[in-house]
Amino acid sequence: MNTPLNYVLAGAVLSGLCVTSVMADPVIKLRIQNHHAMESTYGTVIKEFVDNVALMSGGDIEIEMFYSSAVVKSAETFDAATTGILDCDMTNGSYQTGKDPAFQFVADTMGGYDTPLQYHTWVNEGGGKEAINELYATYGMTYIGAHVGGQESLSSIRPLRGIDDLDGFKFRSPPGMESEIFASLGAKPVVMDFTEIFTALETRIIDGADAASISVNRGLGIYDIAKYTTFPGFHSMSADHLACSTKVWEKMTEQQQKIMTIAQKNLAMDLMMRVLVDDGIALAELPAEGVEIHNWSADDRDTFRQASQAAWDKWASRTPQAKALVNSHIGFSKQVGLIK
């Protein structure tokens, strides 16, 4: 039977509209800032994250990544994402402790976990992500995930053999609970931007720095100046985050959100593995470069841990949000046997 031409044409138009609507998902363009150098271990896996998102999304998510806090200072990245200067923040939650002490327990519990895997398990399986998003939602941000390489190593221009050597130790510290803990042990923490560490060491404004893992410190060139370091790390395992403006996040399709989430988890796993290898190489090669490595005694580590636990209780009492996050960490830690 012959079909009237007008029906054929109408069908073709409708079919075309359907195809167009399926293919017309908007391309999401994201401006994201991190505080690492592109050539560093962190910078390398972040670049791979960008490439993975582009590949998995078929080009529907375009990321313009800014390294070394190129747009705004590291501590200003979170606000820049909320105000539209950027779309997402890939720095560190501890920069926001001035807003609420709860942000400290997003980034670093200071003595709470021994390995990155324990922390990531809290985030992804222990209710951590949900607890963090209750905090972030009040600032118009959505927490996507975290990445952390491992325990950090202090670097110094003078020996750091144990607790006694902290007396008068003037070092770069991130803002928040860490500064209070070290100050209680006799050190003199100086809060400064991550990008200012190298110059501050060169000019002897500081004696040392809490920057990152031993391999990342080496990559930054810190051990060209600071010839003493601690390893294995004992004081900090600070996790960077990926957090996006909620307005931006909610404009993305469910598929695009899933791609971002999976790519972030892949970043986290790659970083853990790479830092494990890189730290081993650095540990073996640094002595030949004139770097003295100090492994603190069990007693000195216990002294630091006790100071950290006292700070936990103090910070948890400051706001309901901080208490909620501390309780989340404690509940999970008891569940998996980290706390008796």
Phi, psi and omega in degrees: 000136181282136178265131179306141184301322182295327176292320178299312181297318180297319179296319180295320180296314180298318178299317179297320179297320180296315180298317181298318182294325179291324185270000190262018175303130185293146173285127179269125178249118185246132173256115185235138177243137170237172184249021181251152175290145183299327183276354179286170177301315178297315181300323180296313181287332175293319176299320178294324175302313179301315180295320180295318179297316180298317182291312183293330181271358183063028180088002181283346174237116179251123181249126170258106186263128177254121182263162175053037177051053186286338184264306177224168177299154184308313184291346181263358185296317181302311180294325179297327177287323181289333184263356176095000174294320172237175177253326183219155180246125177236044177254245187214135182297333183295341176296344186255016181295341175293335176284315181197131179300345178301331181298335177301322186273358166282317190268314189203118179276354178054081180095002183280322183232149181266335184225155176301325182298322178298315179296314181296328177294320175300315182298310192267336184235347185252015178087003182296315182299319180293318180295320179295319182291335173296324176287311185294329182300330181289347179249011179073026181237153176239126180277124182264317181175185185227163171212134181212135183278318183164190179298139181272156179245131173289143174241151186204156173268001174221160186301146176230070186282338181180192184306318184300329181284354176282344182299116180077005182289113182263111187219156175290129178227145172291160178292158174113208189297326182302318180301319180293319181297311181294324178297323179293342180257010174100354180281169179236081182292142177238117180280122177211162181295147180305324184285350184264359188300311187300312180296321181295325176289317180300320183269003178062027171294328177232158177273337184191189185207144164263102182246294185199202179289167183299324180286321178293319176304317180296316179297327179287342182092010182298323183282359170289337181247310183270112187262017178225141180208159175259142175195136356291159181295154182225340193260332190206145172218073190280126183262125170285160181236164163245115179226136183240153172307130181299324177299319178291315182300319183284347174280345181278151175287164177301322179295316179296320177297319180295320178299314179298318182293315180294318179297325177294317178296322178295318175304313182299316180293315179299320181295316178303312182293318184292319180293324177302315179290312183297321179295322178296318178295315180298318180300322181285328188261337185297322179304324178292343178265010176087017181262129179265127186253129183246121175257109186293149180290163178299322180295318179293322177295319178296321178298316178295318181297321178296319177296324179293315181296324176297322179291325176306308183298319181296314182290327180295336182277355188279320179215154176302325181293319178295318179298320181297318181289320177298316179297325178296315178298315183295316180299315179294316182299322176291322181299322183258007173085014177282332176236131180280000000 
